[in-house]
Amino acid sequence: MNRIDLTIEICGLSGDGTIAAGGLLNEAMSRAGFSALAFDSYPAEIRGFGRCVTRSRFGFDRQIALENQTNLLISLDDEQSLSRLPFLAADAVVLFDNHPPSPVAEGKSIAGHARPAMSLFGAPFRDLAAAASGSAKGRNLAALGVLAGLLNLPVDAFRERIGKKFKSKGEKVAAGNIRSFDAGLEYVLKTYPDRLRPLPVPAAPAGQAEKVLWSGNVAIGEGALAAGLKNYFGYPITPATPIMEYLAARLPAKGGRVLQVEDEISAIGAVLGSFYTGARAMTATSGPGFALMTELITQAVSAESPAVIVDAQRGGPSTGLPTKTEQSDLLAAVFGGPGDTPRIVIAPTDVTECYHLTARAFPLAEKYQTPVIVLTDFYLDNRVENIERPSISADAVADALLKPAPDQAGSYHRYQVTPSGISPRALPGTPGFQHNITGLEHDERGVPDFSPGNHQKMSDKRDRKIQGALADLDPPEEYGDPGPLDVGVVAWGSTFGSALDAVQSARDQGLKVGCLKITALFPYHEDRIQAFMDRSKTILIPELNHSGQLNTLIGHLGRGRIVRLNQSTGIPLYPSTILGKIHELIGEDRS
Amino acid sequence: MSAPKFIIIGNGPAGLEAAITLKEKAPDARLTIISRDPHESYRPKLLPDYIAGQIDRSALMARPFSWYDQIGARLRVGQTAVRLDLHAREVLLDHHERLAFDGLILAVGGQPRIPEPYWVFRDLMLPLKTMADADQWIDRLKDVDDVLIVGGDLTGFAVVRALLALNKKVRFVFGEEALWPTRPTPEIFRQAADRLIRRGVEVVPGKLRRIVRETDGALAVTTTEAQTSAGLVGAFFGLAPDVAFLAESGLAIERGVLVDEHLYAGFPGVYAAGDCAQVYHPQIRDYWVSIGYENARALGRIAALNLAGGLERVNVAAESIFDDDGIRVNTSWWMEFGS
């Protein structure tokens, strides 16, 4: 069977239906059996301005990262698409509207810029849609029809998804949009019969598990629902808002509540209050909102209150780059805030892990009575993968509250110092278990106590507790050769997929390289990380930040050469970039 | 003053030669070449050899895409000029993009010509002009043992040679349409027919009347004097200049673009060359089209020289002889019969 590795990009102006077309493409291709990974980027500004781009990578094997080169571009707006030309493969296919409302000046058409080795397929998207449905709005669907015809994709999957997507707008709209799709399909078959490029379609293996096409944000929402989330509090912010939107549509039906509060301070405060009463709660935000939450997060550390906080990172600092990706909140998530405030920070690396780590954040928060920060980023939140529908056992998300023994009634010490650092926690209102909680340093009873010995003791307790959480946190996973490595790549978050893709390519080329995935960022498994670093001649740490924050956090464990690969462009770190660095490092060693 | 902007429409032998010459004589000019074909320029005269499997696809290619970068020319492939506005001095492309020019060379070549009486059989006949045509020939010949050639232009003779090399049975309706646009004498006809027969080709007498596809897929062919059949019918009636898009341009169009002996089309900076040009010969006081690869190249070069400021005349000497294993035809543009 031919190996398929196809990256398709749709580019248009905000309002062209670019994102909608990308979504339909992903759904149809997924339904046809392809593995998919897709990522949209859109402008921070309001509708009507700016460029929208969807990029989808399809194949038979599981897709773990996007690459920087696009094999096929659908241009819904040539002026916008011109900026994408540098990212097209030398032999890329370009589909474009060859009949704009009036002739354009030289250079305004993408056809004037495409390299000769590229293949141009012009089709009158607007005209086809207008003739088929009475409106040129469906030009994005006509373009999908052209694509489907060109690649011989299963058209019924497209028709079915289009019908479903537009059903809410009425049968007439849905039918018109399907006709627009069919018009594009018919056009390409008739116009380019000698240039069609049929794509092999994967055979559906028997007994294949149900697949879902989820974004990272959807997976986070599903994970929270699986964990029995009761209350969600939030304030809208890109790229976390879809989590609130998703839960708003689903949580009430499960007996929970979603409340949009006035700001992020209220959101974290409400989460702490809810969890304090025993009701699982969550909030999701991004860098600027996370900064506002910081004081109350440290209060939760001090008061040992559970909380689940998703920090969906975007480009910073401050309001930064609202619709661009970055991994620059790591140190803020681990250390942010006044005082020594150990807390649990975990970072999924793909959509499936978004589900599992979010679900598991709740019992972790309960058991260790601490804020658990699920650290994602725009590239992970907004990416779409078709994955086997994840599930988690009831045991894995069971109530993990360690309640005090009944015989402690009347003599209950909320912050009892224990070998594990975990103090039994009574829910408020439990007779005989009245207690204080405070952000002030306190003794075992919760009474403020600023004496030197007490502060030392309670700081030790809190640190011991969090370090003990390692037992419940996934150890780093190694990929590649088990022996000595010329280059060992250590990666986290959304960058891991690109790192693994690069390492797989390097191994295919016969290079001795490996990759280490870290999902537990604090506390972290020092021994496992160090063991991997020790067998790597050079350690490469690729990150989407400028300062090398993972290197700052764990670099001290490395006893060999550590090389950082940092990118602060707001766009994902692609496998080819990491592979290039691997080649460079191995080349240096050999020269 | 900015560098002049020249456009060549066509990337065949005439257009390519014009590009080479322009970059040589006007190196500062901004040059754009528009090619309808979605691939590299190729040598059409080698298509029969390609069909015969005597050369591979790469050997057909005249210039790689990288060559255009090297000479600083912009090549637009898979794009077609659909209108010429001589007042605005703009070319409109099929995707509705307007290209302005200071100088223009029309080297659009021709399309396989099918005489009007045979239009109804068009879909049953296979021409050979493009790479796609050649690929279709190769594909169809896998299942076919006998081929009928109708018409009989220079490409047709070369295809006969290719088919014989492939051990195919070849029949030839060698009628009055043969050797168009030259007008050979009956003696030339007879000699050519003899050559074909000596090569093992069955010459079918008469003029094509009818082609019918039988239920078994074979084609039943009727001429005014005989009946025969074939698995595949090749159509070789020469090329018709591909100038329909110029109809409203204001250029003088007859069979092709009428140009003077300098290939000048009557509008400043506008020239035509190759199969699409109909060149005036002051001595015979008439226009004629040329055929063949070498003539196209020669005209492309002259058009470019003149666009670059020269005043070259086309060479009226009969210098281009097509010789296909004894079938010799003078392809120079005003000679009306073979040598």
HADDOCK unambig.tbl for C-alpha pairs under 7 A between the chains (distance, minus, plus):
assign (segid A and resid 98 and name CA) (segid B and resid 95 and name CA) 3.93 0.50 0.50
assign (segid A and resid 98 and name CA) (segid B and resid 96 and name CA) 6.39 0.50 0.50
assign (segid A and resid 99 and name CA) (segid B and resid 95 and name CA) 5.59 0.50 0.50
assign (segid A and resid 99 and name CA) (segid B and resid 96 and name CA) 5.87 0.50 0.50
assign (segid A and resid 100 and name CA) (segid B and resid 96 and name CA) 6.72 0.50 0.50
assign (segid A and resid 103 and name CA) (segid B and resid 96 and name CA) 4.48 0.50 0.50
assign (segid A and resid 103 and name CA) (segid B and resid 97 and name CA) 5.39 0.50 0.50
assign (segid A and resid 103 and name CA) (segid B and resid 98 and name CA) 6.43 0.50 0.50
assign (segid A and resid 104 and name CA) (segid B and resid 96 and name CA) 6.19 0.50 0.50
assign (segid A and resid 104 and name CA) (segid B and resid 97 and name CA) 4.84 0.50 0.50
assign (segid A and resid 104 and name CA) (segid B and resid 98 and name CA) 6.04 0.50 0.50
assign (segid A and resid 105 and name CA) (segid B and resid 97 and name CA) 5.81 0.50 0.50
assign (segid A and resid 105 and name CA) (segid B and resid 98 and name CA) 5.15 0.50 0.50
assign (segid A and resid 105 and name CA) (segid B and resid 99 and name CA) 6.97 0.50 0.50
assign (segid A and resid 106 and name CA) (segid B and resid 97 and name CA) 5.84 0.50 0.50
assign (segid A and resid 106 and name CA) (segid B and resid 98 and name CA) 5.35 0.50 0.50
assign (segid A and resid 106 and name CA) (segid B and resid 99 and name CA) 5.21 0.50 0.50
assign (segid A and resid 109 and name CA) (segid B and resid 97 and name CA) 6.45 0.50 0.50
assign (segid A and resid 112 and name CA) (segid B and resid 76 and name CA) 6.89 0.50 0.50
assign (segid A and resid 116 and name CA) (segid B and resid 65 and name CA) 6.31 0.50 0.50
assign (segid A and resid 116 and name CA) (segid B and resid 75 and name CA) 6.33 0.50 0.50
assign (segid A and resid 116 and name CA) (segid B and resid 76 and name CA) 6.20 0.50 0.50
assign (segid A and resid 116 and name CA) (segid B and resid 77 and name CA) 5.73 0.50 0.50
assign (segid A and resid 117 and name CA) (segid B and resid 65 and name CA) 6.94 0.50 0.50
assign (segid A and resid 119 and name CA) (segid B and resid 38 and name CA) 7.00 0.50 0.50
assign (segid A and resid 120 and name CA) (segid B and resid 78 and name CA) 6.68 0.50 0.50
assign (segid A and resid 122 and name CA) (segid B and resid 95 and name CA) 6.85 0.50 0.50
